[in-house]
Amino acid sequence: MNAFKNFFWFCSGATIALLKKTPTEHNKYTGIGASVFFTGLFAIISGSYAVYFIFNDTEIITRILSSTLFGLVWGAMIFNLDRYIVSSMKKKGSFWNEIKLAMPRFILAGIIALVISKPLELQIFHTSIEYELEIMKQKEIKIQDSILTSRFDIENKIIEKQVKLLQQQIDSSISQRNNLDLEARKEADGSGGSGKRGAAVIYNLKKSDAVKAQIELDSISSKNIPLIAFKQKELDNKRRKIDSLKTSVKRGEYDGFDKRLDALGNVSEKSKTISTASLFIILLFVAIEISPVLVKLLSSRGPYDDLLEIHEYEFEITKNEKKAKLKFYSDQRLEKLKS
């Protein structure tokens, strides 16, 4: 139990030798030290989680080792920073002066809390984030495929236009042939044309025109159909090439730290509940981070503060005495040199 207490005293930045002389202050500094320690612990978890997804394209062993090492370094840095912030706040008796001194520390603590809370938010809302990541991934793939397809759009449209013109020539010729053939039949049965059934001369003329139209159709078809087939094959080859290029595109893992932050932002925009929960999580970590400073600020001046002030005052007196002695000896030497 004493080992834990001494450890938390160390975390609080207190001078343990002086703190042991003030039993009434033990619990206060144990609580302050515990707050500093757990803030550092949260920083380790947060930093490890963030780096784990930053190195998402490396081997799993590398990811684990990198995230663990960075998490420990990051946690140690946050721990030492918090410990310094708390230990540097000294109770001088004037509350408003202490508030002024504490404001920069509150701002710094708030910034640290934001940095720590964000990776942990990603883990808390990971289910919604995974779903949003899949949506974002599909959108990204669609954009990439669209860009890839656009490279061949002009060529494909030219070929499609050529095929369409060739087919229109055939269709126009068929339509003309059919119209002339219909006119010849109507002339033969008296339902159209001159209106005289069996008018052989007029029928023969119209039938001759229909035959010519058929010959023209056969000529156009014999020329255009192979061209259409060739160009259609060319289109099919280009489409297969596009599909092959789409398949060959190397798509990396879509779970980087930046993508998860984007996904969290999208989820927060879509869901008011998640947005509110995210805000409260940030506020919670802000409260955790500033709690050591706040406890130190709101607590009244105690025996430990008196002992610390006396200790620092004694040190100041000792320092001034040594400086005075050195100055005295220096002055004596100068006088001897002058004489």
Residue pairs with C-beta under 8 A, 6 or more apart in sequence:
5 26
5 30
6 16
7 33
7 37
8 29
8 30
8 31
8 32
8 33
8 34
8 37
9 16
9 19
9 26
9 29
9 30
9 33
10 16
10 33
11 32
11 33
11 34
11 36
11 37
11 79
11 83
12 29
12 30
12 32
12 33
12 36
12 83
12 86
12 87
12 292
13 36
13 83
13 84
13 86
13 87
13 88
14 29
14 32
14 33
14 87
14 304
15 308
15 311
18 304
18 307
18 308
18 311
19 25
19 26
19 29
19 304
21 303
21 307
22 302
22 303
22 304
22 307
24 302
24 303
25 302
25 303
25 304
28 295
28 299
28 302
29 304
31 295
32 86
32 292
32 295
32 296
35 288
35 291
35 292
35 295
36 79
36 82
36 83
36 86
36 292
37 79
38 288
39 78
39 79
39 82
39 112
39 116
39 288
39 289
39 292
40 75
40 76
40 78
40 79
40 82
41 75
42 116
42 120
42 285
42 288
43 71
43 74
43 75
43 77
43 78
43 79
43 112
43 116
44 71
44 72
44 74
44 75
45 71
45 119
45 120
46 71
46 74
46 115
46 116
46 117
46 118
46 119
46 120
47 67
47 70
47 71
47 73
47 74
47 75
47 119
48 67
48 68
48 70
48 71
49 67
49 71
49 119
49 120
49 122
49 123
50 67
50 118
50 119
50 257
51 66
51 67
51 70
51 71
52 63
52 64
52 66
52 67
53 122
53 255
53 256
53 257
53 260
54 256
54 257
55 62
55 63
55 66
55 67
56 63
56 253
56 255
56 256
56 257
57 252
57 253
58 66
78 112
78 116
81 108
81 112
82 109
82 112
82 289
82 292
85 105
85 108
85 109
85 292
85 293
86 292
86 293
86 296
88 105
89 98
89 101
89 102
89 105
89 293
89 296
89 297
90 305
90 308
90 309
91 98
91 296
91 299
91 300
91 301
91 302
91 305
92 98
93 301
98 297
99 297
102 293
102 297
105 293
106 290
106 293
109 286
109 289
109 290
109 293
110 286
110 289
110 290
112 289
113 282
113 285
113 286
113 288
113 289
113 290
114 282
114 285
114 286
116 285
116 289
117 281
117 282
117 284
117 285
117 286
118 261
119 257
120 281
120 285
121 264
121 278
121 281
121 282
122 129
122 257
122 260
122 261
122 264
124 277
124 281
125 264
125 267
125 274
125 277
125 278
128 267
128 271
128 274
129 260
129 263
129 264
129 267
132 263
132 266
132 267
133 254
133 255
133 259
133 260
133 263
136 254
136 259
136 262
136 263
136 266
137 254
140 254
141 251
144 249
144 251
145 246
148 242
148 245
148 246
148 249
149 242
152 238
152 241
152 242
155 238
156 235
156 238
156 239
159 231
159 234
159 235
159 238
160 235
162 227
162 231
163 228
163 231
163 232
163 235
166 224
166 227
166 228
166 231
167 224
167 228
169 220
169 224
170 217
170 220
170 221
170 224
170 225
173 213
173 216
173 217
173 220
173 221
174 217
176 213
176 216
176 217
177 210
177 213
177 214
177 216
177 217
180 206
180 209
180 210
180 213
181 210
181 213
181 214
183 192
183 193
183 206
183 209
183 210
184 203
184 206
184 207
184 209
184 210
186 192
186 193
187 193
187 194
187 199
187 202
187 203
187 206
188 197
188 198
188 203
189 197
190 196
190 197
190 198
190 199
193 199
193 202
193 206
194 202
196 202
264 278
267 274
268 274
268 275
268 278
269 275
